[in-house]
Amino acid sequence: QVQLVESGGGLVQPGGSLRLSCAASGTFFSINTMGWYRQAPGKERELVATISRGGNTNYADSVKGRFTISRDDAKNSVYLQMDSLKPEDTAVYYCYANGNVPFRGSVNYWGKGTLVTVSS
């Protein structure tokens, strides 16, 4: 029903930048919070950043000051600008969206993930 598609991952050197994009499509009344999570090798999936419909943002301590989350409601999209990347940022990054769906109400959706590798 609702599909999230990420793009923008790849290989970058330490100190470099990447911009991740995610577009949502499908049947829903509205999208509430959107965000990004990541899963590094050998670790559990963790919050990177979220942004509410009203524009309130929340960042993991490890990315504060380096990553910026934004959204474009006209395009049902969320973005993650990643600057000053570190090897520790290497992970599969997953797009997240919470939407209001007919009958089901509030539902969480996930993209399939895009790999970000930070290495020299």
C-alpha positions in Angstrom: 0.0 0.0 0.0 2.5 2.6 1.2 5.9 2.5 -0.2 9.1 4.3 0.7 12.0 4.5 -1.7 15.4 5.8 -0.7 18.2 7.0 -2.8 21.6 8.7 -2.5 23.7 6.2 -0.7 27.2 5.3 -1.8 30.9 5.4 -0.9 32.4 8.6 0.4 35.7 9.4 2.1 35.9 10.6 5.7 35.0 14.3 5.9 32.8 14.0 2.8 29.1 14.6 2.3 26.1 12.7 1.0 22.4 13.6 0.6 19.8 10.9 1.1 16.3 11.2 -0.3 13.1 9.3 0.4 9.8 9.5 -1.4 6.6 8.1 -0.1 3.7 6.9 -2.3 0.5 4.9 -1.8 -2.8 5.3 0.0 -2.8 7.3 3.2 -4.6 10.3 4.6 -1.5 12.1 5.8 2.1 11.6 6.8 3.0 12.5 10.3 6.6 12.0 11.5 9.3 11.1 8.9 12.9 10.2 9.6 16.0 8.1 9.1 17.3 5.2 11.0 20.5 3.2 10.4 21.9 -0.2 11.1 25.7 -0.5 11.3 27.5 -3.9 11.0 27.0 -5.9 14.2 24.6 -3.3 15.7 20.9 -2.8 16.1 18.9 -0.3 14.1 19.1 3.1 15.7 17.5 6.5 15.3 19.4 9.0 13.2 16.9 11.9 12.9 13.2 12.5 12.7 11.1 15.5 11.7 7.4 16.0 12.6 4.8 17.4 10.3 5.2 20.7 12.2 8.9 20.8 11.5 10.2 19.7 14.9 13.4 17.7 14.6 15.2 15.1 16.7 18.8 13.9 16.2 20.9 11.2 17.6 23.7 12.7 19.7 26.3 11.1 17.4 25.1 13.1 14.4 24.1 16.5 15.9 25.8 19.4 14.1 26.7 17.2 11.1 23.4 15.9 9.7 20.3 17.9 8.8 16.9 16.4 8.2 14.3 18.2 6.1 11.0 17.4 4.4 8.9 18.5 1.4 5.3 17.7 2.1 4.3 18.6 -1.5 6.5 15.7 -2.7 5.9 13.4 0.3 9.6 13.3 0.7 12.2 13.5 3.5 15.9 14.2 3.1 19.0 13.8 5.1 22.0 16.0 4.4 25.1 14.3 5.9 28.3 16.4 6.3 31.6 15.7 7.9 31.0 12.0 7.5 33.0 9.6 9.7 33.8 5.9 9.3 31.4 5.3 12.2 28.5 6.5 10.1 28.9 3.5 7.8 25.5 1.7 7.9 22.4 0.9 5.9 20.1 3.9 6.2 16.4 3.3 6.3 13.7 5.8 5.6 10.8 5.9 8.1 7.3 7.4 7.9 4.3 7.4 10.2 1.0 7.8 8.3 -2.7 7.9 9.0 -4.2 5.1 6.9 -7.9 4.3 6.3 -9.1 1.7 8.9 -5.7 0.9 10.3 -5.1 4.4 11.7 -1.5 5.3 12.6 1.0 2.9 10.8 4.8 2.9 10.6 6.4 2.3 7.2 10.0 1.5 6.3 12.1 1.7 3.2 14.3 -1.1 2.0 17.5 0.8 2.9 20.4 2.4 1.2 24.0 1.7 2.0 26.4 4.5 3.1 30.1 3.5 3.4 32.6 6.0 4.7 36.1 4.8 4.1 39.4 6.0 2.7 
